[in-house]
Amino acid sequence: MPVRDICRRHKDGRACPLSCGSDETKIVTPPESDELTAQAERADQLRQAQVQRAEQAADAARRRYLAVDAANRLVADALEADWNTALRALAAAREDYRKATAAATALNAQQRDKIRALAADLPALWNDPATPVRERKRLIRLLITDVTLTRNHDCMTAAVRFPGGRHHVLRLPLPQTAWQLRKTPSQITGLIGQLLDSHTYAQIAGELNAAGHTSSDGHPWDGDRVAKLAGYHHMPSHDQRLQDRGLLTLSQIAADLDAHPSSIKRWHRLGLITGEQADDRGIFRYHPGQARPARARHRERPQAPRRRPPLRPPQPPPQIRAPPHAKAKCQTPRQH
């Protein structure tokens, strides 16, 4: 796998496993000046070999042209054209070698000092927020030949090979998947399991928000989120835990006290019997072994009679008045 795949997974550069300054990658240092000189010498040898090949090709074309019969003008013209092409290639190779030799000057003492100082400045350059990701990739391409990644069941192995032939093996943790990144921490899950003994879902959400906890996606907690998380982890609800502790439902305590369910609710509202809230809908579970309240004790305070508004005197019925034209018609004497 190319090294750019690793850098793409760590775009900020600080979390990159090949970042400079880490204990595992201290061997990632710029090449020494002697190594640079050796590389320049190898490049010069390659350019010289290219010039030598062009000279050999031109010499072979010359010999073929001189060996041809002069009477065979067609073959002589073709061989002459080949010779001219080889000579032009030789001239181009010599010109390229001359330009490359003039550009590749020897390193002076000041340049050598700068190269040696780069080994100490490279971690600061890598961790500098102003350094773009593309420049970090260029640094890795210059310092590392290739990286071979092997994925195991518990970790990832990265075999790094450097230009000088050295190699180094890194053991990296597996990158987390999307659902692992959005997973609720186990501390929050355990806290919810403990609070379910004495709180409802909405009450637990209030406790978590008051403590400064947020959900895995950064949203505040509410009763629905707590209920979904508890259901996913198969946690018994607060209502189920109350029933497991022996608390009675409304119908059960109504049967024990031989009373109507509405009377049970009224007695609990007046504080004559005890119970605990089971959920966010206002459902309660009641403690067993309670005695039926006496009639005088659970009688509610009589309410003051409502004052009725005073009766209004009866109003006479509205008089119906005939329209003016009808009245005039009635007053007109009848003519025979």
C-alpha positions as CSV (number, residue, x, y, z in Angstrom):
1,M,0.0,0.0,0.0
2,P,1.4,3.4,-0.8
3,V,2.3,5.7,2.0
4,R,-0.3,8.3,0.9
5,D,-3.0,5.9,2.0
6,I,-1.7,6.2,5.6
7,C,-1.5,10.0,5.4
8,R,-5.0,10.2,4.1
9,R,-6.3,8.4,7.2
10,H,-4.5,11.0,9.4
11,K,-5.2,14.3,7.6
12,D,-4.0,16.5,10.4
13,G,-0.6,14.8,10.5
14,R,-0.3,14.7,14.3
15,A,-1.9,11.3,14.6
16,C,0.0,9.8,11.7
17,P,2.0,6.7,12.8
18,L,4.9,7.7,10.7
19,S,5.0,11.2,12.1
20,C,8.4,12.5,13.1
21,G,9.4,12.7,16.7
22,S,7.7,9.4,17.8
23,D,9.6,6.7,19.6
24,E,9.0,4.2,16.8
25,T,10.1,6.4,14.0
26,K,13.2,8.1,15.2
27,I,15.1,6.4,12.4
28,V,13.1,8.6,9.9
29,T,15.8,11.2,9.5
30,P,17.1,13.1,6.4
31,P,19.9,11.5,4.5
32,E,23.4,12.5,5.5
33,S,25.6,14.6,3.2
34,D,27.8,11.6,2.3
35,E,24.7,9.7,1.1
36,L,23.7,12.7,-1.0
37,T,27.1,12.8,-2.5
38,A,26.9,9.0,-3.3
39,Q,23.5,9.5,-4.9
40,A,24.9,12.4,-7.0
41,E,27.7,10.1,-8.1
42,R,25.3,7.3,-9.1
43,A,23.2,9.8,-11.1
44,D,26.4,11.0,-12.9
45,Q,27.3,7.4,-13.7
46,L,23.9,6.8,-15.2
47,R,24.2,9.9,-17.4
48,Q,27.6,8.9,-18.5
49,A,26.3,5.4,-19.4
50,Q,23.6,7.1,-21.5
51,V,26.2,9.1,-23.4
52,Q,28.3,5.9,-23.9
53,R,25.3,4.0,-25.4
54,A,24.6,6.9,-27.7
55,E,28.3,6.9,-28.9
56,Q,28.2,3.1,-29.5
57,A,25.0,3.5,-31.5
58,A,26.5,6.2,-33.6
59,D,29.7,4.2,-34.2
60,A,27.7,1.1,-35.2
61,A,25.7,3.3,-37.7
62,R,28.9,4.7,-39.1
63,R,30.4,1.2,-39.7
64,R,27.2,0.0,-41.4
65,Y,27.3,3.0,-43.7
66,L,30.9,2.5,-44.6
67,A,30.5,-1.2,-45.2
68,V,27.7,-0.8,-47.8
69,D,28.4,-1.1,-51.6
70,A,28.5,2.4,-53.1
71,A,26.6,1.1,-56.2
72,N,23.5,0.3,-54.0
73,R,22.4,3.9,-53.5
74,L,19.0,3.1,-51.9
75,V,20.6,1.1,-49.0
76,A,23.4,3.7,-48.7
77,D,20.8,6.5,-48.3
78,A,18.9,4.6,-45.6
79,L,22.1,3.8,-43.7
80,E,23.2,7.4,-44.0
81,A,19.9,8.6,-42.5
82,D,20.3,6.2,-39.7
83,W,23.9,7.5,-39.1
84,N,22.6,11.1,-39.0
85,T,19.9,10.2,-36.5
86,A,22.4,8.4,-34.2
87,L,24.7,11.5,-34.4
88,R,21.8,13.8,-33.4
89,A,21.0,11.5,-30.5
90,L,24.6,11.5,-29.4
91,A,24.7,15.3,-29.5
92,A,21.5,15.6,-27.5
93,A,22.9,13.1,-24.9
94,R,26.1,15.0,-24.6
95,E,24.2,18.3,-24.2
96,D,22.0,16.8,-21.4
97,Y,25.1,15.5,-19.6
98,R,26.7,18.9,-19.8
99,K,23.7,20.7,-18.4
100,A,23.2,18.1,-15.6
101,T,26.9,18.3,-14.7
102,A,26.7,22.0,-14.5
103,A,23.6,22.0,-12.3
104,A,24.8,19.2,-9.9
105,T,27.5,21.1,-8.1
106,A,29.3,19.7,-5.1
107,L,27.9,20.5,-1.7
108,N,29.7,23.1,0.2
109,A,30.2,23.3,4.0
110,Q,27.2,25.6,4.5
111,Q,24.8,23.3,2.6
112,R,26.1,20.3,4.6
113,D,25.3,22.1,7.8
114,K,21.8,22.9,6.7
115,I,21.2,19.3,5.8
116,R,22.4,18.1,9.2
117,A,20.3,20.7,11.0
118,L,17.2,19.5,9.0
119,A,17.3,16.3,11.2
120,A,16.5,18.4,14.3
121,D,14.0,20.7,12.5
122,L,12.0,18.0,10.8
123,P,9.8,17.2,13.7
124,A,9.0,20.9,14.2
125,L,8.3,21.2,10.5
126,W,6.0,18.2,10.5
127,N,4.0,19.3,13.6
128,D,3.7,22.9,12.4
129,P,0.0,23.6,11.8
130,A,1.0,25.8,8.9
131,T,2.5,22.8,7.1
132,P,-0.1,21.6,4.6
133,V,-0.8,17.9,4.2
134,R,0.6,17.8,0.7
135,E,4.0,18.9,2.0
136,R,3.9,16.2,4.7
137,K,3.3,13.7,1.9
138,R,6.2,15.0,-0.1
139,L,8.5,14.7,3.0
140,I,7.4,11.0,3.4
141,R,8.0,10.3,-0.3
142,L,11.5,11.6,0.0
143,L,12.3,9.7,3.2
144,I,10.4,6.4,2.7
145,T,10.6,4.1,-0.3
146,D,7.4,2.1,0.4
147,V,5.3,0.8,3.3
148,T,3.7,-2.7,3.3
149,L,0.6,-3.0,5.5
150,T,-0.6,-6.3,6.9
151,R,-3.9,-6.3,8.8
152,N,-4.3,-8.8,11.6
153,H,-7.2,-9.5,13.9
154,D,-5.9,-7.3,16.7
155,C,-3.4,-4.9,15.1
156,M,-1.9,-3.6,11.8
157,T,1.7,-4.2,10.9
158,A,3.5,-1.6,8.8
159,A,6.8,-2.6,7.3
160,V,8.7,0.6,6.3
161,R,11.5,0.5,3.8
162,F,13.9,3.4,3.5
163,P,16.0,4.5,0.5
164,G,19.3,3.3,2.1
165,G,18.0,-0.2,2.4
166,R,17.1,0.0,6.1
167,H,13.6,-1.1,7.2
168,H,11.5,-0.9,10.3
169,V,8.4,-2.6,11.5
170,L,5.6,-0.8,13.3
171,R,2.7,-2.3,15.3
172,L,-0.3,-0.1,15.0
173,P,-3.8,-0.4,16.5
174,L,-6.7,-1.0,14.1
175,P,-8.6,2.1,13.0
176,Q,-12.0,2.3,14.5
177,T,-15.1,1.9,12.4
178,A,-18.0,4.3,12.2
179,W,-20.1,2.5,14.8
180,Q,-17.1,2.3,17.2
181,L,-16.5,6.0,16.9
182,R,-20.2,6.7,17.8
183,K,-20.3,4.1,20.6
184,T,-21.3,5.3,24.0
185,P,-18.4,5.0,26.5
186,S,-18.7,2.1,28.9
187,Q,-18.5,4.5,31.9
188,I,-21.7,6.2,30.8
189,T,-23.4,2.8,30.2
190,G,-22.4,1.6,33.6
191,L,-23.7,4.9,35.2
192,I,-27.0,4.5,33.5
193,G,-27.3,0.9,34.7
194,Q,-26.7,2.1,38.3
195,L,-29.2,5.0,38.1
196,L,-31.9,2.8,36.8
197,D,-32.3,1.4,40.3
198,S,-33.8,4.7,41.5
199,H,-34.5,6.9,38.5
200,T,-36.6,6.9,35.4
201,Y,-35.3,7.6,31.9
202,A,-36.0,11.3,31.9
203,Q,-34.5,11.7,35.4
204,I,-31.4,9.9,34.3
205,A,-31.1,12.2,31.3
206,G,-31.3,15.2,33.7
207,E,-28.6,13.7,35.9
208,L,-26.3,13.1,32.9
209,N,-26.8,16.6,31.5
210,A,-26.2,18.2,34.9
211,A,-22.9,16.3,35.1
212,G,-21.8,17.6,31.6
213,H,-22.1,14.3,29.7
214,T,-23.3,14.2,26.1
215,S,-24.3,11.4,23.8
216,S,-21.8,9.9,21.4
217,D,-22.8,12.3,18.6
218,G,-22.5,15.3,20.9
219,H,-26.2,15.9,21.6
220,P,-27.7,16.4,25.1
221,W,-29.4,13.4,26.7
222,D,-33.1,12.9,26.8
223,G,-35.5,10.2,28.0
224,D,-35.7,8.6,24.5
225,R,-31.9,8.3,24.1
226,V,-31.5,6.7,27.5
227,A,-34.4,4.3,26.8
228,K,-32.9,3.2,23.5
229,L,-29.4,2.7,25.0
230,A,-30.9,0.7,27.9
231,G,-32.9,-1.4,25.5
232,Y,-29.8,-2.0,23.3
233,H,-27.8,-3.3,26.3
234,H,-30.8,-5.3,27.6
235,M,-31.0,-3.3,30.9
236,P,-34.1,-3.9,33.0
237,S,-36.2,-0.7,33.2
238,H,-36.9,1.1,36.4
239,D,-40.4,-0.3,36.4
240,Q,-39.2,-3.8,36.1
241,R,-36.7,-3.4,38.8
242,L,-39.4,-2.0,41.2
243,Q,-41.5,-5.0,40.5
244,D,-38.6,-7.3,41.0
245,R,-38.2,-5.7,44.4
246,G,-41.8,-6.6,45.3
247,L,-43.6,-3.4,44.6
248,L,-47.2,-3.8,43.5
249,T,-49.0,-2.5,40.5
250,L,-52.2,-0.4,40.8
251,S,-54.5,-3.4,40.2
252,Q,-52.6,-5.5,42.6
253,I,-52.7,-3.1,45.5
254,A,-56.3,-2.3,44.7
255,A,-57.1,-6.0,45.1
256,D,-55.1,-6.2,48.4
257,L,-56.8,-3.2,49.9
258,D,-60.2,-4.0,48.5
259,A,-60.5,-0.6,47.0
260,H,-61.1,1.0,43.6
261,P,-58.0,2.1,41.6
262,S,-59.2,5.7,41.7
263,S,-59.2,5.5,45.5
264,I,-55.7,4.1,45.5
265,K,-54.6,7.1,43.4
266,R,-56.4,9.5,45.8
267,W,-54.9,7.9,48.9
268,H,-51.4,8.1,47.4
269,R,-51.9,11.7,46.4
270,L,-52.9,12.5,50.0
271,G,-49.9,10.6,51.3
272,L,-51.9,7.9,53.1
273,I,-50.1,5.2,51.2
274,T,-46.5,5.1,49.8
275,G,-45.2,4.3,46.3
276,E,-42.5,5.1,43.8
277,Q,-42.7,6.5,40.3
278,A,-42.1,3.8,37.8
279,D,-41.8,5.7,34.5
280,D,-42.1,9.1,32.9
281,R,-45.8,8.7,32.2
282,G,-46.7,9.1,35.9
283,I,-47.2,5.4,36.7
284,F,-46.5,4.4,40.2
285,R,-45.7,1.2,42.0
286,Y,-46.8,0.8,45.6
287,H,-45.1,-0.8,48.5
288,P,-46.7,-4.0,49.8
289,G,-48.1,-4.7,53.3
290,Q,-49.8,-1.3,53.7
291,A,-53.1,-1.1,55.7
292,R,-56.2,0.3,54.3
293,P,-56.7,3.9,55.5
294,A,-59.6,4.7,57.8
295,R,-62.6,6.4,56.3
296,A,-62.1,9.6,58.4
297,R,-58.4,9.7,57.5
298,H,-58.7,9.5,53.8
299,R,-61.7,11.7,53.5
300,E,-60.7,14.7,51.4
301,R,-61.2,18.2,52.5
302,P,-64.6,19.4,51.4
303,Q,-64.5,22.1,48.8
304,A,-66.2,25.4,49.3
305,P,-69.5,25.6,47.4
306,R,-69.3,27.4,44.2
307,R,-71.0,30.8,44.1
308,R,-73.5,31.1,41.4
309,P,-74.0,34.4,39.7
310,P,-77.2,36.3,40.6
311,L,-80.2,35.6,38.5
312,R,-81.1,38.3,36.0
313,P,-84.7,39.5,35.9
314,P,-86.6,38.2,33.0
315,Q,-86.4,40.4,29.9
316,P,-89.6,41.2,27.9
317,P,-89.7,39.6,24.5
318,P,-88.5,41.8,21.8
319,Q,-91.2,43.6,19.8
320,I,-91.5,42.9,16.2
321,R,-92.0,46.1,14.1
322,A,-93.4,46.1,10.7
323,P,-91.4,47.8,7.9
324,P,-92.6,51.3,7.0
325,H,-94.0,50.4,3.6
326,A,-96.1,47.7,5.1
327,K,-97.5,50.1,7.8
328,A,-98.4,52.6,5.1
329,K,-100.1,49.9,3.1
330,C,-102.2,48.9,6.1
331,Q,-103.2,52.5,6.8
332,T,-104.4,53.1,3.2
333,P,-108.2,52.8,3.0
334,R,-109.6,50.1,0.9
335,Q,-111.2,51.2,-2.3
336,H,-114.1,49.5,-3.9
